Amino acid sequence: MMDGETLNSFTKTIKNFFAKTDKFLWLLTIAAVTYSILLISSMQRTSDYNYLQSQLIAIFLGYTVAIVVSMIDYERFLQAWWLLGSVGLFMLTIVLFIGINVSGTDDTAWIRLPGGFSFQPSELVKIIIIITFSKHIQILSSSEKLHTLFGMLTLIPHIAIPVLLVHMQGDDGTALVFVFIFIIMMFAGGVQLRYFTIMLLLLITCVPILWTYVLNDEHKNRFKALFDIDGNAMTNYGWQQFQGKVSIASGGLEGYGLKKGPRVASGIVPEQENDFIFTVAGEELGFIGCSLILLILLLILIKILITSIKSRDNAGRNICIGVFAMIASQTVINIGMVLGLLPVIGITLPFFSSGGTSILSVLIGIGLVQSVYTHKDTIESSGVLKHNKYKYTLNNY
């Protein structure tokens, strides 16, 4: 039991902590996960598996870790880049030997945990890559090698190795997110545009090779479904996207109401609790509900960018840009594939899709952004944190 003095001290500590963090960003994430809980609880009536329970556990754990991370100066994570990188490579490698396939997927990117839960290491590796890549850019920048060909070449293995390991698991959706994090962080970090031009030309050149030797028939069919003109794809590999679009269109402006959508109740859209959670919002809450999801995500992304501008150094800015790239790329790809603009590649909608490791990863990313925000007025000298007198022009945001 806490006595009155201890309770007051604890309450004061909590107040002081949240006074230094970006409260509006916390509120936006709470709005997102609350909305997610409503959508998952609505579609829960179609399944015997308790998606809501596992999601609530993951959210609680995610916020706990995020708060702890936000209290630690992000420089500490950058200093431990070698340890974090080693752990990330170990997790991706061990999955190749003990990885399992879960329902609704065609890859083996999960590890079975006690209690019937599963864990997807590649989701947490996104956060590790953001940290290690921020450190890599910081090292190259401080040594004035970021603008050299040698510096550029050292960056490629940093992303190529995890992308290859994830591809070997069959999880090309996550591999694609890795690539977008890599590209956006390089661009924001100051890598010269000529290198992006070279990469683009190489990619265009490699398209026939990728199509012929890398993509399997299922991957090719998902691309073909986007351009199907005779409707044959609707009955096989284009079924999920077609039914998803019908569900969204059926909701109209306001939707049927939570737990009242007939198509949601029938479970006609595969993976509607996960990659296609946007269709639940479209059918039951209509255009207004879909717009609200996009608005919340847009505001979260804007707040992350503002924090990147206010960060005390380039390393903090790179971390924020990495988290921005992770959330933005997943959002664009997920919404694109649900609307039939992009092929289905198994990417969750940040904050909203059911998936314990996914929400855990996103919330830890928010914790990192909060760490940058919380410690924006301190500098580190010989391991001692001191107040930074530098005044930022955006402190009122």
N, C-alpha and C positions, 0 to 999 in steps of 0.2 A: 504493500500500500504506500502511496506517495503522501508525505505530509504537505501542509499548505505551502511551505517555502519551496520545497522541491517541485511541486506542481507549478507554482508561479514561475520558477526558473526555467522549467521545461517549456511552458507556454511562451515566455519571453524569447527563448532560443528559436522556437518555431516561427514566431512573428518576425524576428530579425532576419531569419533565413529567407522567408518569402518576400520580405520587404526589398531584398537585394535582387530577387529573380524577376524575370519577365512574367508578371502575373497574367497579362492578357494572353500570352502564348500558352500558359497552363490552362486558362479557361477555354481557349480554342480546342486544345487536345481533349479536355473533359467533354466539351460539346460533341466532338467527333466520336469518342468512344461511347458516350451515352446514346447517340444516334445509332451507332453500330449495335448496341445491346437491344434497342427497340426492333431493329430489322432482323437480327438473329432470333430474338424471341418470337417474332412473327412467323418466320419460316420453320421454327422448331417443331411446329405441329405436324410437319411432314416427315419427321425422322425419329427413330427410336434412340439415336445417339444424342446425348445431351451436349450439343454444341455450346449452349449458353453457359453451362457450368465451367467447362474448360476455358472459355473465353474470359469469364470473370476472374478465374484464377490467374490467367496470364496477364490480365490488365492490372490486377493487384500487385503481382510480382514485378511487372514492367514499371509501374509508377514507383515502387519501392527502390528498384535499382536506379531509375532515372533521377530520383531525389538524391540518392547517395552520390551518383556520378556528378550531378550539378554542384555538389558541395566541395568536390575535389577540383583543384586547379587543373585545367586540361593539359598544362605542361607536364604534369606527372604521367599522363597517359602517353604523351609524345616521347618522354624519356624511356618508357618501357616498350617502345615500338618493337624491339627485337623479340621480347617475350610474347607480346600479343601476336606478332607475325608468326612465331613458331607454333603457338597454340592454334592459330587459324589454319595453318598448313597441316598440322596434325589432325584436326577435326575433318578437314576435307579429304585427307588421305584415308583415315580410318573408315569413313563412310563407304569407300570402294570395297571394303572387306566385310563390313557388318551392316551395310545399309539395307533398308527394307523399302518395299513399295506400299504406299497407303492407298486406300480406296479413292478412286476418282483421278488417279495420276498414272503416268506411264514411265516414271523414273524411280530410281532407288536412292533418294536423297535424304532419307529419314533414318533415325536411330530409335529403336524401341526403348522406352523408359518403363520403370516399374509403375504399376497402377493402370496399365493400358494406355498411357500417354505416349506420344511420339515427339521427336525433337529434330528439327531441320538445321544442322550446323551452318549451312551456307547463308542462312538469314543473318546470323550473328557475325559471320565473316564479312558481311557488308560493312558493319561498323568498324571492324578491325582494319579493313582496307582503307576506310576513310582516315583513320588515325595514322596508319603506317605511310599512306601515300602523302598525307599532309607533312609528315616528318621528312619524307624523301624530297618533296618539293622545297621544303625549308633548307635542307642541306645543300641542294643544288643552287638555290638562290644565294645563300650566304657565301658559297664558293665561286659565285659568278659563272656557273656552268649550265644554268637553266636554259640559256639561249644558244647553247652549242649542240652540235650533232651528237657528241658523246653523251652529254647530259640527257638528251632526248632518248637515245638508245638504252640508257640505263633504266628509264621509266617503263619500257615495254615489257621486260620480264616480270616486273612488279605486278602487272595485271594479267599477263599471258599465262602464268603458272596457275593462279586460282581459276581463271576462265577455263583452262584445259581440264582441270580436276573436276569442276562442276559439270562441264560438258560430258565427261566420262560417266558421271552419275545419271546423265540423261536430262538434267535440269537446265535446258538452254534458256529458259526465261530468266532465271537468276543470273546466268552467265551474261545475258544481254544487259541486265541492270548494272553488273560490274563494269561493262564496257562504257555505258553512259556515264557512270560515276567517274571513270578514268578520263573520258574526253572532256567533260565539263570542268573537272578539277584542273586539268592541264590548261584549258583555255583561260579559266579565271586565275590560275597561278602565273600566267605570263609566258607560256610557251608560244613561240612565234608562229604566225599564221601559215607560213610556208610549209611547216611540218604537217599541219592539218590538211593542206592541199595534197601533199604527197600521200598521206594516209588515205584520203578520199579516192585518189586515183588508183592506189593499190587495191582498195576495196572493190572498186568498179571492175578492175581487171580480174579479181578473184571470184566474182559472182558466178561465172560458169563452172568454176572448179567446186565452189561451195554447193551449188545446185546438183552437180553430178556425183560428187564423192562424199560430201558431208551430210547433206539433208537426206533423211530416209523418206519412204513413200508417204508416211503419215504427215511429215512436215510439209512435203510438197503439196499434198491435198489441202492442207490448211491455207496455203497461199492461193491455190486454184479456186477455193471456195469464195474468195473475195471477188473473183472475176467471172463467176459462173453466170451464164446468161440463159441457160435452158432449164434451170431449176433442179437439175439432178442432185446437186450438192445439198439441197434442202433435206433430202431423205437419208443422208449418210454423214459425211464429214462436215457438212455445213449446218447440221441440225441444231446444234447448241446456239450458234449465233442467230439463226433464223428465229428460233423460239424465243430467244432473249429479246430480240427487237420487237417481236409481236407482243410480249409481255409489257415492255416499256410503252409501246404505242397504245395498248389497251387502257393504260392508266389515265390518259388524257391530261387535263390540267391539274386536278386535285387527287386523282386516284380513287381506289375503292375504300381506302381506309385500312389502318393496321389490322392484320389478322382477318381481313375480309377479301383479299385477292383470290379469285378462284384458280388462277393458274399457279400462283404460289402454293396454294393448298394441294394442288394435284402433283406438284413437284416436276412439272413437265420440262423445266429448264435444268439441265444437269449442273451440279456444283453451284446452285443459287445461294448457298450459304457462304461460299468462298469467292472464287474468281468472278462470279456473276451476281454478287450481292447488289449491284447497281440495278439489276432488273427487278428486284424486290421493291426497292425504293420507287422505281418507275411505275410499277403496277399499283402499288398500294398508296403511294403518296404523290404520284403523278409528276408532271413537269416541275411543280413547285418543290417537291421532295428531292428530285435530281439536282435542281439548281442549288438547293441548300447544301448538298454534299459538295458540289464544286466550289461554292462560295467559302465554305469552311476550309477546304483544302487550299484554296487560293490565299486566304488570309494567313494561314499557317506558313505558307511558302514566303509570303511578303515579310512576315515577322522574322523569319530565319534570315532573309536577305538583309533586313535592317540590322540585325544583330551582327552579321558579317561585316557591315560597314562600321559598326561601333566597336569592333574587337580591338584589343590592344596591340595586336601584331598580325603578321601575315599568316602565321600558323593557325591562329584562332579563326581568321577569315576563311582559310582553306577548309577547316573542319566544318564550318557552317555551310560552305558551298557544297561539300561532300554530302551532308545530310539533305540539303536542298535538292541535289542531283538525284539522290536515292528516292525521295518522296515524289519529286516532279516526274521522273522517268516512269516510275511505277504507275502513277496516276494517268499519264498520257497513254501508256501502253494498255493499261487495263480498260479504260474508257473506250479507247480505240478499238480493242478487240470485241468488247461487248456490243458496240454499235456497228460492227462489221467493217470497220475501216482498216483494221490490222488483223493479222492471223492470230488465232488462239494459241498462246504459248505459255499459259499457266502462270500468270503474275497477279498477285493479290492487289486489291485496292487499299492503300495505306489507311490505317485506323479503322476501316469499316469491315473488311473481309474477316470471316472466321478463320482462325489459325493462330495458335498460341505463340509459336516462335516468331511469326510475322509481326504481331502487335508488340511483342517483347522487343524485337529489333528496332522498330520505329520509335518506341518510347525511350529506349536507351539513346537513340540518336537525338531525341528532343532533350534528354538529360545532358548530352554533350553541348548542344547549343546553349542550354541554360548555364552550363559551366563557363562558356565563353562570355555570356552576358554578365554573370555574377562576378567574374574576375576581370572585367574590362578595365577597371580602375586600379589594378595592381600590376606591378612589374616584379620579375623575379631576378634576384641578384645573389649568387652563391647559395641558392637554395632557400633564401629568405624572401618572403613576399612582402612588398612594400606598397604604399599608396602611390598611385600614378597621378601626377598633377595635370596630366594632359586632359584638356577639356574637349568633349566631343560635341559636335553640332547637332546630333540627333538624340541627345540624352532625354528629351522630353517624350519620346515615343514609348 
